[in-house]
């Protein structure tokens, strides 16, 4: 089956612009609900003597205390770690009372500490640095990989279109999380930031796979029409791109539905990123090469 990707590229551009615009509007209107990793909060860890209660049981038992979003993380076989907003000593004791009703707690295993806003700010700053370094590394990698291709489009165009696709793949999930934060209280946590960094790599990898085939075909078919050559390259890599994405998504959907609350939004971030990364590599990044080429032709 041969799909005319390039012929309908303007439709794909319009879809992408609409989705990105809605995402940006969502972020400005609703903002992002940051977790205690960034804003500060309380950490409570303890061990049960027997089997630990489920995350659902713990959340239900603490529901009436109105603690907001609680992250429940199993530690080893019998330990749990609770992350929540900053709580007073009075509420701390109430939490312990509720948890003791769910099972016997090992004496001396309980630990309670607060993460101040200064630590949260430092973590935010470090996150920004990590994101910047990841983007810089990606740019250097693409510039090096396609340094020998200068016709019919300059090598830097491959890097530019990859970055456009990358921002497309990241901005839309961020917009979705702004909506989820507003209406469902979903917070941006370190695991979600980790998932976004993973999307960086996946998005670029998906685009580079197609660009690699474009490069091979350019070397073999130097006199071919560039638009047809790009479309041919897209069709040649279509099966590989879809197969890779689908097999990864099968695993992520399993984690989303059966992996528990701790991994739910981590896996959701990756699901959104992989779907969008596959879409952008086929319908955005590579067709943009042709658009840049045609723009250059009209203005030369």
N, C-alpha and C positions, 0 to 999 in steps of 0.2 A: 504494500500500500504506500503510495507516494502522497505526502501532504504538502500543499503549497503554502508553507509557513510565511515566506517573504511577501507573497501577493497580498496577504491579509494582515500585514504587520501593523497598519494604522489602527485596526480594531483592537489589537492586543495592547497597543500603546494607550489607547483611550481607557481600556479596562484598568490598566496599571495606574494611570494618572488618577482615576476616580478612587481606587482603593487606597492609594498613598495619601491623597487629599483627605479622605475620610479618617484615615489613621492619624494624620497630623491634627485635624480638627478635634478628634477625640482626646488626644494628649493635652491640647491647649484648654479644652473645655473641662475635662474631668481630672486631668493630672494623673500621675502615677502614685499608687499607694505603696510606699516603701515599707519593707519589713523591719523587724528590730535589728537586723544586721546593720542597717544604715541609720536608723533613727534612735537606737538605744532601746533597752527593754530588760527583761528578767530571764534568767536561765535557772531551771530547777532540774536536778538530776537525782535519781535514787534507784535502789535495787529492791526488787521483790524477792521474798524467800522462795516462792513457788513460781508458777507460770505468770508472766506479765499480762495485764488486761490489754484488750485490743485498743487501737487508737480511737475507734468510734466510742467505745465504752468510756474512755478517759474524757473525751470531748463532751459526751452527754452528761457525765457526772459534774463537770465544771461549768456547764452551760448557764446555770442560774447566777453565777458570779459575774457574768458579763465581762469577760476578759478579752473579748475581741478574737482575732485570729490566733489560734494556738497551733504551733507546729509540734507534733509528737514524733520523736525519733527513737526507735529501739536502739539500745546499746548493749551488745553482747546478747547473752541468752535471757537474762533476767533484769536488765537495766533499762530505764527510759530517760530521755532528755526532753524537757518541755521548754519551748521558746514562746514567750508571750510579751505583751506590753508591760511596762514598768508597774509593779504592784507593791503595795504597802506591806509592812510586816503582818498587819492584821489579816489581809487577804492571803498572804503567804501561809499563815497557819490554817486558814479555811481551806485552802487548796490541799494541804497535807491531810486534813481531816477527811476530805472527799476521797482522796487517793487511798487512804487506809481502809476505807469501806470496800474497795475493790480487791483487796488482798493484803497479806501481811508484809510489811516493809522491813528490810534488814536494818537492824539498829546501827546507827553511825554511817549509813550509806548515803544519807541525804546531803545534798550540797546546793546552796542557793547563792546566786550572785547577780549583780546588775551590770548591764553594758551601758556605759554613759554615752551621751550624744557626741562627745569628743572622739571616742573610738569609732562611732558610726560615721562621723565626718572623715576621719582618716581612711576608713574602708572605702568610702565613696570616692575619695581622691585617688586611692590606689586602683580602684576599678576603672576610672577614667584613663589612668596611665596604661593599664593593661589593654584596654580597647584601642588606644592610640598606637601602641606598639604592635598589636595584631594587625591593624590596618596598614601600618608602615611595612611590616614584613610581607604582607600580601602584595603590596605595590612593587616592592623590590623583586619578589619572586616572578611576577608577571613580566616586569620589564626585562628581567634576565632571560626568561623562557622564550620571549618573542622578539629578542633583540635583533635577529637576522632578517625579520620580515619588515620590509618598508614599502612594498607595493602590493595591491593598489591603495591600501590604507597604511598609514604610519603605525609602527609597533605600539606607540603610546595609546592608540585608539583601543587596542585590546584591553589594556589596563583600565581605561576610562569607562568602557562599556561594562566591564566586570564590576567596577565600583558602583555604577548606577544600579546594576542588578542586585548588588549586595545591600545597598541602602533600601531598595524595594523590598528585599526579603526580610530585613530587620524592622523597618518602620511599620509594616502592616501588623506583625505580631505585637509590637509595642502598643499600637493603637487598640488592638483587641484586649490587651491586658489593662489598658486605661479604662475600657468599658467594664471588664470583669472586676476591676478594683472598685469602681463606682457602685455597681449594682450587686456584686457578690462578695465584696470585701477581700478579693484576692490580692495578696501583697507580692511585691518584687523582692525576691530573696537571693542569696548567693547561688543556690542551685539553678535558678532561672537565669541569672547573669552567665553562669557557666554554659547553660544551654544556648544562649545567644552567641557566645564565643564559638561554640561548636558550629552554629549556623554560618558564621563567617567562613569557616573552612569548607563546609559542605557546599555553600553557594558558589564560592570561587572554584572549587574542584569541578562542580557540574559544568560551569561555563568553560573552564580550561579543557575539559574533555572534548567539547564541541570545537573549540578554537584549535585544538591539536589536529583534528580531522580537517579543518579548513586549511591549516598550514600544510599538511600532507598533500592535499588536493591542489593547492597553489603551486607546490613544487613539481607535481606531476603534470598538471594541466595549466601551464602558464598563460596560454592564450584564450582560455575559456572566459565566458561572461561571468563576472564576479558574482552577480546576483544569483545566477543559476548554480554556480559552484557552492555558494554558501547554503543554498536550499538543499542541494545534494548532500552536503556534509551533515546538515541537520537530520535528514532522513536516514543517513547511514548510522548515526549515533542514537537515533530515537529509541530503538529496542533496548540498547544498553542502559540508557538513562532511566527509562521507565522500570526496567527490571531491578536495577540497583535501588531506586526509590521505593518500589513496592515491597521488596524484601525487608528493607529497613523499617518501613511503616508498619508491617505486620508485627514486628517485635515491639515497636513503640506503642501501638494500640493495645497490645497485651499488657504492657507496663501501665498504661493509662487506666485500663479497666480493672486490673488485678494487682497492681503494684503498691496499693495503699496511698493514703493521703500525702505522705511525704514526697512521693515521686510523681504525683498526679500532674502538677503544673510544670514540672521539669520536662516530662514526656510530652505534654501539650505544646510547649514551646518548640520542641524538636519536630513534632508532627507538622505544625504550621510552617516552620522554617524549611523543612524538606519538601513539602508540597509546593511552597512558593519558590524554593530554589530550583526545583525541576521545571516549573512553569517559566521562570525568568530566563533560564539558560536556553530554553527552546523558543520562547515567544518574545523575549525582550533583549537580552544581551547580544545574541548573535544577529537577529534582524537589525539591531542598531548599527552593526558594522556596515550593512548595506546602506542605511540611511546616512551615515557619515560619508560613505563613498559617493553617494549621489549628490550630497550637499557640496562636496569638494569639486565634483565634476561641473556642477552648475555655476560655481564661483571661480572656476579656473579659466 
